[in-house]
Amino acid sequence: MYTGFRLAYASVPVATPVPMSSHFSQITILAPGLLGASLAIGARERELAGRICIWARREEVRAKCAAQPWCDSVADSPEAACEGSDLVVICTPVETIHRLARRVAGTLKAGAIITDVGSTKGQLCRLSHAVMPEGVHFVGSHPMAGSEKSGMEYARGDLFRKRSCFVTPLEDSDPVAVERVCALWAALGMDVVRTAPELHDRIVANISHLPHFMATIACNWLARNDPEWKNWAGPGLRDTTRVAAGSPDMWRAISEQNREEILRALDGFRAELDHTRVVLEQGRYEELHSLFASGKVYRESLD
Amino acid sequence: MYTGFRLAYASVPVATPVPMSSHFSQITILAPGLLGASLAIGARERELAGRICIWARREEVRAKCAAQPWCDSVADSPEAACEGSDLVVICTPVETIHRLARRVAGTLKAGAIITDVGSTKGQLCRLSHAVMPEGVHFVGSHPMAGSEKSGMEYARGDLFRKRSCFVTPLEDSDPVAVERVCALWAALGMDVVRTAPELHDRIVANISHLPHFMATIACNWLARNDPEWKNWAGPGLRDTTRVAAGSPDMWRAISEQNREEILRALDGFRAELDHTRVVLEQGRYEELHSLFASGKVYRESLD
């Protein structure tokens, strides 16, 4: 009998309600795109920050930010933007987060907290934590509120509402810093969960990266066939492949950062595929019906 | 170099505009569910039928139909419902269509046309065509307007609008009957395409059945892992797996009817999966980026 594959981790601790203050006297957002700008808008609307400072790499983006009601000052360098802040949120692409964390580490004031919005956590949390000076705390975050649309122009204050956010402390992370990062995302309406960064990477490999790979693989397979077929695609194919429209740059970076867990998820999916294929090939239709039924139960539990 | 897999068929003829009349003096709909009732509503709204006769297996459904403005008469048997009709549309589950076609064949008047809404075509079209008496014409249809919701209560007259419909004549189908079936679906707002039933089955195996299998397989793989993970699922996983909520009975029947083409589509998808997996495993990130980019191009061509 086929009993399937089960991953090693048993369960994930869900965050208890957080009484910690979610107010910061000054928040710095480095590289505001969809997530960073939405964070600034949400923080302003909810009065979570005395001041909001912005740094963006491109001058025209800095000029655009300076005109926004959610921006109190714009700096020319990440270091200058971080001066005097008690919270820094790095919103650059995932592969550059730890380098930027290292770059600003020396300019952060004592007690400052630095976090990020990267969608992989293991490597970057350990690297970033390691380069912080005494009394400055890096605590990783992954607010799961992206979209296949990216860019500041899509930002909105309720982007995070009712969505999940992982906060991924290490064994020796400062407990108060962890609580304050949790409090920030909770104040923006998020359902916060604390996990080890490696467990986070395993979970998102399965619930986020695997769907992206599936969609990309299906699109490439279909593209190799008759291109006219797409004229008759229904909403099923459209929904199943929607995420494949995401940024190749972003997905390349995620794949690099989370290669091992994605490979493991692909292997599990493939074993399940092989099993299902054999059941169909051998005409075991009662068993195939059970597979459709269990898939339906799982899918309906997502709603 | 990997050049992928290409299916044997080169292209599909797209229907030319149809001047044929889409009016029938009497339409019979056998087993109105979501599709059959939507057809009746649409035909009434557009005045495509002088009379609409209904047969349903269950008495309570017949009683419900009798009270509808889109139903002129309800019969106790499929044979009685077909008497005097110039068009019969069979809307039962796919595995019973050819049996019902055989059952009513003898009661159809000369020149009558019989069609269906089944989502596989090869087997059932050949079987149904073979049992028609001289002067009665079976022409298969597959209006691609289903939903993971099924049942008459979801029916609406614009269900078919701007959706695709396959009409699948055989080599010796009556050309006028084929044109009239095309005209019916076109009058309901559908984009009609004529293909051989076997080519239809190959196309839908790829653009409809494969997505369903992918979604089911992903759900079963995830269900075997930590059930708490689903609490953090984003819209990506939800969209990618939405179709897995479809009816296991219906999907069992589709799988039986279209087993060979589904196996072929699964094999193509799996070869693409294996290729992508190797590219990731070997850290060939430029190539992986190209795969994400080509997937994105294909996905955006669906919009």
HADDOCK unambig.tbl for C-alpha pairs under 7 A between the chains (distance, minus, plus):
assign (segid A and resid 4 and name CA) (segid B and resid 224 and name CA) 6.76 0.50 0.50
assign (segid A and resid 5 and name CA) (segid B and resid 224 and name CA) 6.59 0.50 0.50
assign (segid A and resid 6 and name CA) (segid B and resid 224 and name CA) 5.88 0.50 0.50
assign (segid A and resid 6 and name CA) (segid B and resid 225 and name CA) 5.19 0.50 0.50
assign (segid A and resid 7 and name CA) (segid B and resid 225 and name CA) 5.96 0.50 0.50
assign (segid A and resid 10 and name CA) (segid B and resid 226 and name CA) 6.67 0.50 0.50
assign (segid A and resid 11 and name CA) (segid B and resid 226 and name CA) 6.61 0.50 0.50
assign (segid A and resid 144 and name CA) (segid B and resid 234 and name CA) 6.69 0.50 0.50
assign (segid A and resid 164 and name CA) (segid B and resid 232 and name CA) 5.47 0.50 0.50
assign (segid A and resid 203 and name CA) (segid B and resid 229 and name CA) 6.66 0.50 0.50
assign (segid A and resid 207 and name CA) (segid B and resid 233 and name CA) 5.99 0.50 0.50
assign (segid A and resid 207 and name CA) (segid B and resid 237 and name CA) 6.09 0.50 0.50
assign (segid A and resid 208 and name CA) (segid B and resid 236 and name CA) 6.61 0.50 0.50
assign (segid A and resid 208 and name CA) (segid B and resid 237 and name CA) 6.28 0.50 0.50
assign (segid A and resid 211 and name CA) (segid B and resid 236 and name CA) 6.87 0.50 0.50
assign (segid A and resid 211 and name CA) (segid B and resid 237 and name CA) 5.96 0.50 0.50
assign (segid A and resid 211 and name CA) (segid B and resid 240 and name CA) 6.30 0.50 0.50
assign (segid A and resid 216 and name CA) (segid B and resid 292 and name CA) 6.15 0.50 0.50
assign (segid A and resid 216 and name CA) (segid B and resid 295 and name CA) 4.85 0.50 0.50
assign (segid A and resid 217 and name CA) (segid B and resid 269 and name CA) 6.90 0.50 0.50
assign (segid A and resid 217 and name CA) (segid B and resid 272 and name CA) 6.06 0.50 0.50
assign (segid A and resid 217 and name CA) (segid B and resid 273 and name CA) 5.98 0.50 0.50
assign (segid A and resid 218 and name CA) (segid B and resid 269 and name CA) 6.26 0.50 0.50
assign (segid A and resid 219 and name CA) (segid B and resid 295 and name CA) 4.98 0.50 0.50
assign (segid A and resid 219 and name CA) (segid B and resid 298 and name CA) 5.92 0.50 0.50
assign (segid A and resid 219 and name CA) (segid B and resid 299 and name CA) 6.42 0.50 0.50
assign (segid A and resid 220 and name CA) (segid B and resid 294 and name CA) 6.60 0.50 0.50
assign (segid A and resid 220 and name CA) (segid B and resid 295 and name CA) 5.24 0.50 0.50
assign (segid A and resid 221 and name CA) (segid B and resid 268 and name CA) 6.68 0.50 0.50
assign (segid A and resid 221 and name CA) (segid B and resid 269 and name CA) 5.90 0.50 0.50
assign (segid A and resid 221 and name CA) (segid B and resid 272 and name CA) 6.16 0.50 0.50
assign (segid A and resid 223 and name CA) (segid B and resid 298 and name CA) 6.21 0.50 0.50
assign (segid A and resid 224 and name CA) (segid B and resid 4 and name CA) 6.71 0.50 0.50
assign (segid A and resid 224 and name CA) (segid B and resid 5 and name CA) 6.62 0.50 0.50
assign (segid A and resid 224 and name CA) (segid B and resid 6 and name CA) 5.92 0.50 0.50
assign (segid A and resid 225 and name CA) (segid B and resid 6 and name CA) 5.22 0.50 0.50
assign (segid A and resid 225 and name CA) (segid B and resid 7 and name CA) 5.98 0.50 0.50
assign (segid A and resid 226 and name CA) (segid B and resid 10 and name CA) 6.69 0.50 0.50
assign (segid A and resid 226 and name CA) (segid B and resid 11 and name CA) 6.57 0.50 0.50
assign (segid A and resid 229 and name CA) (segid B and resid 203 and name CA) 6.67 0.50 0.50
assign (segid A and resid 230 and name CA) (segid B and resid 302 and name CA) 6.24 0.50 0.50
assign (segid A and resid 232 and name CA) (segid B and resid 164 and name CA) 5.43 0.50 0.50
assign (segid A and resid 233 and name CA) (segid B and resid 207 and name CA) 6.00 0.50 0.50
assign (segid A and resid 234 and name CA) (segid B and resid 144 and name CA) 6.67 0.50 0.50
assign (segid A and resid 236 and name CA) (segid B and resid 208 and name CA) 6.64 0.50 0.50
assign (segid A and resid 236 and name CA) (segid B and resid 211 and name CA) 6.87 0.50 0.50
assign (segid A and resid 236 and name CA) (segid B and resid 243 and name CA) 6.06 0.50 0.50
assign (segid A and resid 237 and name CA) (segid B and resid 207 and name CA) 6.10 0.50 0.50
assign (segid A and resid 237 and name CA) (segid B and resid 208 and name CA) 6.30 0.50 0.50
assign (segid A and resid 237 and name CA) (segid B and resid 211 and name CA) 5.96 0.50 0.50
assign (segid A and resid 239 and name CA) (segid B and resid 239 and name CA) 5.05 0.50 0.50
assign (segid A and resid 239 and name CA) (segid B and resid 240 and name CA) 5.81 0.50 0.50
assign (segid A and resid 240 and name CA) (segid B and resid 211 and name CA) 6.32 0.50 0.50
assign (segid A and resid 240 and name CA) (segid B and resid 239 and name CA) 5.83 0.50 0.50
assign (segid A and resid 240 and name CA) (segid B and resid 240 and name CA) 3.87 0.50 0.50
assign (segid A and resid 240 and name CA) (segid B and resid 241 and name CA) 6.41 0.50 0.50
assign (segid A and resid 241 and name CA) (segid B and resid 240 and name CA) 6.40 0.50 0.50
assign (segid A and resid 241 and name CA) (segid B and resid 299 and name CA) 6.65 0.50 0.50
assign (segid A and resid 242 and name CA) (segid B and resid 299 and name CA) 6.82 0.50 0.50
assign (segid A and resid 243 and name CA) (segid B and resid 236 and name CA) 6.07 0.50 0.50
assign (segid A and resid 244 and name CA) (segid B and resid 295 and name CA) 5.94 0.50 0.50
assign (segid A and resid 244 and name CA) (segid B and resid 296 and name CA) 5.28 0.50 0.50
assign (segid A and resid 244 and name CA) (segid B and resid 299 and name CA) 6.31 0.50 0.50
assign (segid A and resid 245 and name CA) (segid B and resid 296 and name CA) 4.34 0.50 0.50
assign (segid A and resid 245 and name CA) (segid B and resid 299 and name CA) 5.89 0.50 0.50
assign (segid A and resid 245 and name CA) (segid B and resid 300 and name CA) 6.40 0.50 0.50
assign (segid A and resid 246 and name CA) (segid B and resid 296 and name CA) 6.83 0.50 0.50
assign (segid A and resid 248 and name CA) (segid B and resid 289 and name CA) 5.62 0.50 0.50
assign (segid A and resid 248 and name CA) (segid B and resid 292 and name CA) 5.07 0.50 0.50
assign (segid A and resid 248 and name CA) (segid B and resid 293 and name CA) 5.49 0.50 0.50
assign (segid A and resid 249 and name CA) (segid B and resid 289 and name CA) 6.81 0.50 0.50
assign (segid A and resid 252 and name CA) (segid B and resid 285 and name CA) 6.52 0.50 0.50
assign (segid A and resid 252 and name CA) (segid B and resid 288 and name CA) 6.73 0.50 0.50
assign (segid A and resid 252 and name CA) (segid B and resid 289 and name CA) 5.56 0.50 0.50
assign (segid A and resid 259 and name CA) (segid B and resid 280 and name CA) 6.93 0.50 0.50
assign (segid A and resid 263 and name CA) (segid B and resid 277 and name CA) 6.83 0.50 0.50
assign (segid A and resid 268 and name CA) (segid B and resid 221 and name CA) 6.69 0.50 0.50
assign (segid A and resid 269 and name CA) (segid B and resid 217 and name CA) 6.89 0.50 0.50
assign (segid A and resid 269 and name CA) (segid B and resid 218 and name CA) 6.27 0.50 0.50
assign (segid A and resid 269 and name CA) (segid B and resid 221 and name CA) 5.90 0.50 0.50
assign (segid A and resid 272 and name CA) (segid B and resid 217 and name CA) 6.07 0.50 0.50
assign (segid A and resid 272 and name CA) (segid B and resid 221 and name CA) 6.16 0.50 0.50
assign (segid A and resid 273 and name CA) (segid B and resid 217 and name CA) 5.98 0.50 0.50
assign (segid A and resid 277 and name CA) (segid B and resid 263 and name CA) 6.83 0.50 0.50
assign (segid A and resid 280 and name CA) (segid B and resid 259 and name CA) 6.94 0.50 0.50
assign (segid A and resid 285 and name CA) (segid B and resid 252 and name CA) 6.52 0.50 0.50
assign (segid A and resid 288 and name CA) (segid B and resid 252 and name CA) 6.74 0.50 0.50
assign (segid A and resid 289 and name CA) (segid B and resid 248 and name CA) 5.61 0.50 0.50
assign (segid A and resid 289 and name CA) (segid B and resid 249 and name CA) 6.83 0.50 0.50
assign (segid A and resid 289 and name CA) (segid B and resid 252 and name CA) 5.57 0.50 0.50
assign (segid A and resid 292 and name CA) (segid B and resid 216 and name CA) 6.15 0.50 0.50
assign (segid A and resid 292 and name CA) (segid B and resid 248 and name CA) 5.08 0.50 0.50
assign (segid A and resid 293 and name CA) (segid B and resid 248 and name CA) 5.51 0.50 0.50
assign (segid A and resid 294 and name CA) (segid B and resid 220 and name CA) 6.60 0.50 0.50
assign (segid A and resid 295 and name CA) (segid B and resid 216 and name CA) 4.86 0.50 0.50
assign (segid A and resid 295 and name CA) (segid B and resid 219 and name CA) 4.98 0.50 0.50
assign (segid A and resid 295 and name CA) (segid B and resid 220 and name CA) 5.24 0.50 0.50
assign (segid A and resid 295 and name CA) (segid B and resid 244 and name CA) 5.97 0.50 0.50
assign (segid A and resid 296 and name CA) (segid B and resid 244 and name CA) 5.29 0.50 0.50
assign (segid A and resid 296 and name CA) (segid B and resid 245 and name CA) 4.35 0.50 0.50
assign (segid A and resid 296 and name CA) (segid B and resid 246 and name CA) 6.82 0.50 0.50
assign (segid A and resid 298 and name CA) (segid B and resid 219 and name CA) 5.92 0.50 0.50
assign (segid A and resid 298 and name CA) (segid B and resid 223 and name CA) 6.22 0.50 0.50
assign (segid A and resid 299 and name CA) (segid B and resid 219 and name CA) 6.40 0.50 0.50
assign (segid A and resid 299 and name CA) (segid B and resid 241 and name CA) 6.67 0.50 0.50
assign (segid A and resid 299 and name CA) (segid B and resid 242 and name CA) 6.83 0.50 0.50
assign (segid A and resid 299 and name CA) (segid B and resid 244 and name CA) 6.32 0.50 0.50
assign (segid A and resid 299 and name CA) (segid B and resid 245 and name CA) 5.90 0.50 0.50
assign (segid A and resid 300 and name CA) (segid B and resid 245 and name CA) 6.39 0.50 0.50
assign (segid A and resid 302 and name CA) (segid B and resid 230 and name CA) 6.26 0.50 0.50
